[in-house]
Amino acid sequence: MRRQNGRLAALVAAVAVAAVAVGGALAYRQDPQANAEGVTAAPLPTSSSITPTAGVSTTTSSTPKATPSVTPSPRPSAGPVKTRINLALLTTGRAPQIAYLSGRTIRGGAGEDVTVPGTSDIQEVARLGNSSLAVVSKGSGNEMLTLDSTGKITARTPDITQIVTTEDDSAAAYGGNKLKDTGAEVAGATVYAEQAQAQGIQKVTVPGIWNTTLHAYVDGKVYFSASTTQAGPSALYEWTPGKSAPLMLNAVPNPLAVSSAGTAASLTSLADQASCSTLLTVPKGKRLWRTCDYMITGFTLDGATAIAGSRYQDGYGDGIAAALDAKNNGKLLHEWSGIFRKAVPEDDEHLLLLADDGEGTPAAIVRCTISTGACELATPLAKGNLLIGA
């Protein structure tokens, strides 16, 4: 169900086109900036030993201790809530435990390493049982390759731009809008659903929709958003594979992400260099809380933590990644600053960030612990193609 920063482009672009039509300009990009109170993110702990705090003596004093006060002492701080990631100073931990692409090889997750054949650009990867999925460019559009455990192509599906999977990679949904030879989008979209242990592929074709974005595959349902006009607002759709048509959930407008906890994030307002997003219930759209400090981009697998980025996103990368308490009015749990091209959950306690120092610089997948803010390298810092999978 992981689907984060990369799928915001279609929604923000659609809203941006509408804004331009009324004279609003949304060409600004917030440059990554370190927080004033930021510090370098500490590596994840590697042992349970306790190190004495610097500057504090561990020698027992011979002076008799005073009678303790009955007033409770304040709870010690767990550390800064906002930290800056310095990639060069991070230690190396274990590899990502979900699918990712390094060069042309799909790694991570439950499958074996599989190399994607050919020379076409690879835009998305995922695992589906013993198979691997890869979205690659083809002419002015894209196609999805299905690969067996040896890397042999067993199927090609045209006009696919996005993939979402269930938490255990036992099922996947994929789809996208068709493109003309010029690269212009064509109205209408087809969404597919496939189970690793089942025969056949389910699909639904929805005519007259634009800017299709897949969000999640949870509880046997596929969630995607689309707009009925090329530059209009989008709505959430819910499709149960096997049914002939999806349900349009108008109570959830301009969706950004869908969780496994029956909630979704909605882009409720967008202005020059700012936005507000709201956590809503699905399908009724009850508003639980709102933030104008961040833009919600996803959720941890249990839906308890909302993953967020800068309140306005446009351009190469996001300057921050944040974890918000989805069950406590969006309270900030931790914020990291740097340059992040994608932020997804690895599990309920860790985020994976695709990070670098700018275009053309070495990149790495960084693992950060939500509760402490500590980070480590999940892949070596290096140049070359690097993606976090669906």
C-alpha positions as CSV (number, residue, x, y, z in Angstrom):
1,M,0.0,0.0,0.0
2,R,3.0,2.2,0.1
3,R,2.5,5.2,-2.1
4,Q,4.0,8.5,-1.2
5,N,5.7,11.6,-2.5
6,G,6.0,10.6,-6.2
7,R,2.2,10.5,-6.7
8,L,1.6,14.1,-5.5
9,A,2.7,15.4,-8.9
10,A,-0.6,14.7,-10.7
11,L,-2.8,16.2,-8.1
12,V,-0.7,19.3,-7.5
13,A,-0.3,19.7,-11.2
14,A,-4.0,19.6,-11.8
15,V,-4.7,22.1,-9.1
16,A,-1.9,24.3,-10.4
17,V,-3.4,24.3,-13.9
18,A,-6.7,25.5,-12.5
19,A,-4.9,28.2,-10.5
20,V,-3.1,29.4,-13.6
21,A,-6.4,29.7,-15.4
22,V,-7.5,32.3,-12.8
23,G,-4.2,34.1,-12.7
24,G,-2.5,32.2,-9.9
25,A,1.2,31.4,-10.3
26,L,2.5,28.2,-8.7
27,A,6.0,28.0,-10.1
28,Y,7.7,28.6,-6.8
29,R,9.7,25.8,-5.2
30,Q,10.7,25.8,-1.6
31,D,14.4,25.2,-1.4
32,P,15.6,22.7,1.2
33,Q,16.6,24.5,4.3
34,A,18.0,23.3,7.6
35,N,15.9,24.0,10.7
36,A,17.4,26.7,13.0
37,E,17.2,24.2,15.8
38,G,18.3,21.3,13.7
39,V,21.1,18.9,14.6
40,T,22.7,16.1,12.6
41,A,20.6,13.0,12.9
42,A,22.2,10.3,15.1
43,P,22.7,6.8,13.8
44,L,20.4,4.1,15.0
45,P,21.6,2.4,18.2
46,T,23.6,-0.7,17.6
47,S,23.8,-2.0,21.2
48,S,22.0,-1.7,24.5
49,S,25.0,-0.4,26.5
50,I,24.6,2.9,28.3
51,T,27.3,5.5,27.6
52,P,27.8,8.2,30.4
53,T,26.7,11.6,29.2
54,A,29.7,13.8,28.2
55,G,30.8,16.2,30.9
56,V,29.1,14.2,33.7
57,S,31.3,12.4,36.2
58,T,30.5,8.8,37.0
59,T,32.6,8.8,40.2
60,T,30.5,8.3,43.4
61,S,30.5,11.4,45.6
62,S,31.6,11.1,49.3
63,T,29.2,13.9,50.2
64,P,26.1,12.6,51.9
65,K,23.0,13.0,49.7
66,A,20.3,15.4,50.6
67,T,16.8,14.1,51.4
68,P,15.0,13.7,48.0
69,S,12.3,16.2,47.3
70,V,8.7,14.9,47.2
71,T,8.1,17.1,44.1
72,P,8.2,14.8,40.9
73,S,11.1,15.8,38.6
74,P,10.1,16.7,35.0
75,R,10.4,13.9,32.5
76,P,13.7,14.1,30.6
77,S,13.5,15.2,27.0
78,A,13.9,12.4,24.4
79,G,16.0,14.7,22.2
80,P,15.3,17.4,19.6
81,V,12.0,17.0,17.6
82,K,13.6,18.5,14.5
83,T,16.9,17.2,13.1
84,R,19.0,17.7,10.0
85,I,20.3,14.7,8.1
86,N,24.0,14.8,7.1
87,L,24.4,11.8,4.7
88,A,28.2,11.8,5.0
89,L,28.0,11.2,8.8
90,L,25.5,8.4,8.9
91,T,26.5,4.9,9.8
92,T,25.4,1.9,7.6
93,G,22.6,-0.4,8.8
94,R,20.8,-3.3,7.2
95,A,19.4,-3.1,3.6
96,P,15.7,-2.0,3.0
97,Q,13.2,-4.7,3.9
98,I,10.9,-3.7,1.1
99,A,11.5,-3.7,-2.7
100,Y,13.9,-1.2,-4.1
101,L,15.9,-0.7,-7.3
102,S,19.7,-0.3,-7.4
103,G,21.0,0.2,-10.9
104,R,18.8,-2.2,-12.9
105,T,18.5,-4.8,-10.1
106,I,15.3,-5.1,-8.0
107,R,16.3,-6.0,-4.4
108,G,14.7,-6.2,-1.0
109,G,11.4,-7.8,0.1
110,A,10.8,-11.5,0.0
111,G,12.1,-12.2,-3.5
112,E,15.5,-12.9,-5.0
113,D,17.5,-10.1,-6.7
114,V,16.2,-9.7,-10.3
115,T,17.8,-7.7,-13.0
116,V,15.4,-5.8,-15.3
117,P,16.4,-6.5,-18.9
118,G,16.9,-3.9,-21.6
119,T,18.0,-0.3,-21.5
120,S,14.7,1.6,-21.0
121,D,14.4,3.9,-18.1
122,I,12.9,2.2,-15.0
123,Q,10.3,4.4,-13.2
124,E,8.7,2.0,-10.6
125,V,9.3,-1.4,-9.2
126,A,7.4,-3.8,-6.9
127,R,7.2,-7.4,-5.7
128,L,4.2,-9.6,-6.4
129,G,4.7,-13.0,-4.7
130,N,7.5,-14.7,-6.6
131,S,7.3,-12.2,-9.4
132,S,8.8,-8.7,-9.8
133,L,7.1,-5.8,-11.5
134,A,8.8,-2.9,-13.3
135,V,7.4,0.1,-15.1
136,V,9.6,1.1,-17.9
137,S,9.4,3.8,-20.6
138,K,8.3,2.8,-24.1
139,G,8.2,5.4,-26.9
140,S,6.2,8.4,-25.6
141,G,4.5,6.2,-22.9
142,N,5.2,3.4,-20.5
143,E,4.6,-0.3,-20.0
144,M,4.9,-2.7,-17.1
145,L,7.1,-5.8,-17.3
146,T,6.3,-8.8,-15.2
147,L,9.4,-10.8,-14.4
148,D,9.8,-14.3,-12.9
149,S,12.5,-15.1,-10.3
150,T,15.1,-15.5,-13.0
151,G,14.4,-12.1,-14.6
152,K,12.6,-13.6,-17.6
153,I,9.8,-11.3,-18.9
154,T,6.5,-13.2,-18.6
155,A,4.0,-10.4,-19.4
156,R,3.9,-6.8,-20.8
157,T,1.1,-4.5,-19.8
158,P,0.8,-1.2,-21.8
159,D,0.0,2.3,-20.4
160,I,1.0,1.6,-16.8
161,T,2.5,4.4,-14.8
162,Q,1.9,3.4,-11.2
163,I,1.8,0.3,-8.9
164,V,0.5,-0.2,-5.4
165,T,0.7,-3.5,-3.4
166,T,-0.7,-5.0,-0.3
167,E,1.4,-5.0,2.8
168,D,2.5,-8.6,2.3
169,D,3.0,-8.2,-1.5
170,S,0.4,-10.9,-2.1
171,A,-1.6,-8.6,-4.4
172,A,-0.9,-5.6,-6.6
173,A,-2.9,-3.0,-8.4
174,Y,-1.6,-1.0,-11.3
175,G,-2.8,1.4,-13.9
176,G,-2.6,4.8,-15.5
177,N,-4.0,7.1,-18.2
178,K,-3.3,6.5,-21.8
179,L,-1.1,8.9,-23.7
180,K,-1.1,10.1,-27.3
181,D,2.0,9.8,-29.5
182,T,2.7,13.4,-28.5
183,G,2.8,12.5,-24.8
184,A,-0.5,14.3,-24.1
185,E,-2.9,12.5,-21.8
186,V,-6.1,10.9,-23.1
187,A,-9.3,10.8,-21.0
188,G,-10.1,7.5,-19.4
189,A,-8.1,5.0,-17.4
190,T,-7.9,1.2,-16.8
191,V,-7.0,-0.1,-13.3
192,Y,-5.8,-3.7,-12.9
193,A,-5.7,-6.0,-9.8
194,E,-3.7,-9.2,-9.6
195,Q,-3.1,-11.7,-6.8
196,A,0.1,-13.8,-6.7
197,Q,-1.7,-17.1,-6.0
198,A,-4.7,-16.6,-8.2
199,Q,-5.3,-17.2,-11.9
200,G,-6.3,-14.3,-14.1
201,I,-6.2,-10.5,-13.7
202,Q,-9.2,-8.3,-12.8
203,K,-9.6,-4.9,-14.4
204,V,-12.0,-2.0,-14.6
205,T,-12.0,0.8,-17.2
206,V,-13.3,4.2,-16.2
207,P,-14.1,6.5,-19.1
208,G,-13.8,10.3,-19.0
209,I,-11.4,10.6,-16.1
210,W,-8.1,12.4,-15.9
211,N,-5.0,12.5,-13.6
212,T,-5.5,9.0,-12.3
213,T,-3.4,8.3,-9.2
214,L,-3.3,5.0,-7.3
215,H,-3.2,5.4,-3.5
216,A,-3.6,2.0,-1.7
217,Y,-4.7,-1.6,-1.9
218,V,-6.1,-2.4,1.6
219,D,-8.8,-4.7,2.9
220,G,-9.4,-6.2,-0.5
221,K,-10.1,-2.8,-2.1
222,V,-8.2,-0.6,-4.5
223,Y,-8.3,3.2,-3.8
224,F,-7.4,5.7,-6.6
225,S,-8.2,9.3,-7.3
226,A,-9.1,11.0,-10.6
227,S,-10.8,14.2,-11.9
228,T,-13.7,14.4,-14.4
229,T,-12.0,17.4,-16.1
230,Q,-8.4,17.8,-17.0
231,A,-7.8,20.7,-14.7
232,G,-10.6,20.1,-12.2
233,P,-10.6,18.8,-8.6
234,S,-10.2,15.1,-8.0
235,A,-12.3,12.6,-5.9
236,L,-11.5,9.3,-4.3
237,Y,-12.7,6.1,-6.0
238,E,-13.0,2.7,-4.2
239,W,-12.9,-0.4,-6.4
240,T,-13.4,-4.0,-5.2
241,P,-11.7,-6.2,-7.8
242,G,-14.2,-8.3,-9.7
243,K,-16.9,-5.6,-9.7
244,S,-17.7,-3.8,-12.9
245,A,-17.4,-0.3,-11.7
246,P,-15.8,1.7,-8.8
247,L,-17.6,3.8,-6.3
248,M,-16.9,7.5,-6.3
249,L,-16.5,8.9,-2.8
250,N,-17.3,12.6,-3.2
251,A,-16.9,13.1,0.5
252,V,-13.1,12.7,0.1
253,P,-12.0,15.5,-2.3
254,N,-8.5,15.9,-3.6
255,P,-7.1,12.9,-1.8
256,L,-3.4,12.7,-1.1
257,A,-3.1,9.3,0.6
258,V,-5.2,6.5,2.0
259,S,-4.5,4.5,5.2
260,S,-5.4,1.0,6.4
261,A,-7.2,2.6,9.3
262,G,-10.1,3.9,7.3
263,T,-8.8,7.4,6.9
264,A,-7.5,9.5,4.1
265,A,-5.6,12.8,3.7
266,S,-7.2,15.5,1.6
267,L,-5.7,18.6,0.1
268,T,-8.3,21.1,1.4
269,S,-6.6,24.3,0.3
270,L,-3.7,25.4,-1.9
271,A,-2.3,28.8,-2.3
272,D,1.0,30.3,-3.5
273,Q,3.8,28.5,-1.6
274,A,1.4,27.0,1.0
275,S,-1.3,24.4,1.5
276,C,-3.5,22.8,4.1
277,S,-4.4,19.1,4.3
278,T,-7.0,17.4,6.4
279,L,-7.4,13.9,7.8
280,L,-10.8,12.5,6.8
281,T,-12.7,9.3,7.5
282,V,-13.4,7.0,4.6
283,P,-16.0,6.9,3.1
284,K,-18.0,9.5,5.0
285,G,-15.4,12.3,4.9
286,K,-15.7,13.3,8.6
287,R,-12.9,15.8,9.3
288,L,-10.7,14.6,12.2
289,W,-7.9,17.3,12.1
290,R,-6.2,19.7,9.8
291,T,-2.6,20.9,9.3
292,C,-1.3,23.9,7.4
293,D,2.3,23.3,8.5
294,Y,2.8,20.2,6.4
295,M,1.3,18.3,3.4
296,I,0.3,14.8,4.3
297,T,1.8,12.3,1.8
298,G,1.2,8.9,3.3
299,F,0.8,6.7,6.4
300,T,2.6,4.0,8.2
301,L,1.2,0.5,7.7
302,D,-1.0,0.6,10.8
303,G,-2.4,4.1,9.9
304,A,-1.3,5.5,13.3
305,T,1.4,7.9,11.8
306,A,0.9,10.3,9.0
307,I,3.9,10.9,6.8
308,A,4.2,14.5,5.6
309,G,6.4,16.9,3.7
310,S,6.6,20.6,3.1
311,R,3.3,22.4,2.9
312,Y,4.1,23.3,-0.7
313,Q,5.8,20.8,-3.0
314,D,7.2,21.5,-6.5
315,G,10.4,20.7,-8.2
316,Y,13.3,18.2,-7.6
317,G,12.9,17.2,-4.0
318,D,11.3,18.0,-0.7
319,G,13.2,19.9,2.0
320,I,11.6,18.1,4.9
321,A,10.0,14.8,5.9
322,A,7.9,14.6,9.0
323,A,6.0,12.1,11.1
324,L,2.7,13.2,12.6
325,D,0.5,11.4,15.2
326,A,-2.6,10.6,13.2
327,K,-4.5,9.6,16.3
328,N,-3.6,12.8,18.3
329,N,-4.6,15.7,16.1
330,G,-1.5,15.6,13.9
331,K,1.0,16.2,16.7
332,L,4.5,16.4,15.4
333,L,6.5,13.3,16.3
334,H,9.7,14.2,14.4
335,E,10.9,16.3,11.5
336,W,13.9,15.7,9.4
337,S,15.5,18.2,7.0
338,G,17.5,17.5,3.9
339,I,16.6,16.7,0.2
340,F,14.1,13.9,-0.1
341,R,12.8,12.5,-3.4
342,K,10.5,10.0,-1.7
343,A,9.4,9.0,1.8
344,V,7.6,5.7,2.6
345,P,7.0,3.5,5.6
346,E,9.2,0.4,6.0
347,D,7.0,-0.7,9.0
348,D,5.1,1.1,11.8
349,E,8.2,2.5,13.4
350,H,10.6,3.3,10.5
351,L,10.6,5.5,7.5
352,L,12.7,5.1,4.4
353,L,13.8,8.3,2.7
354,L,15.3,8.5,-0.8
355,A,17.8,11.3,-0.1
356,D,20.7,13.1,-1.8
357,D,22.3,16.6,-1.7
358,G,20.9,17.8,-5.0
359,E,20.7,16.8,-8.7
360,G,23.7,14.8,-9.8
361,T,25.0,14.0,-6.3
362,P,25.3,10.6,-4.7
363,A,22.1,9.3,-3.3
364,A,21.1,6.8,-0.6
365,I,18.0,5.2,1.0
366,V,18.0,6.4,4.7
367,R,16.2,4.6,7.5
368,C,14.9,6.8,10.3
369,T,13.2,5.7,13.5
370,I,10.0,7.7,14.2
371,S,10.1,7.6,18.0
372,T,13.8,8.8,18.4
373,G,14.6,10.5,15.1
374,A,17.8,8.4,14.7
375,C,18.8,7.6,11.1
376,E,21.2,5.3,9.3
377,L,22.0,4.4,5.7
378,A,20.0,1.5,4.4
379,T,22.0,1.6,1.1
380,P,25.5,3.0,0.4
381,L,25.8,6.6,-0.7
382,A,26.5,6.3,-4.4
383,K,25.6,7.6,-7.9
384,G,23.4,5.6,-10.2
385,N,19.7,4.7,-10.5
386,L,18.1,4.3,-7.1
387,L,14.4,3.9,-6.3
388,I,12.2,2.8,-3.4
389,G,9.6,0.4,-4.6
390,A,5.8,0.3,-4.2
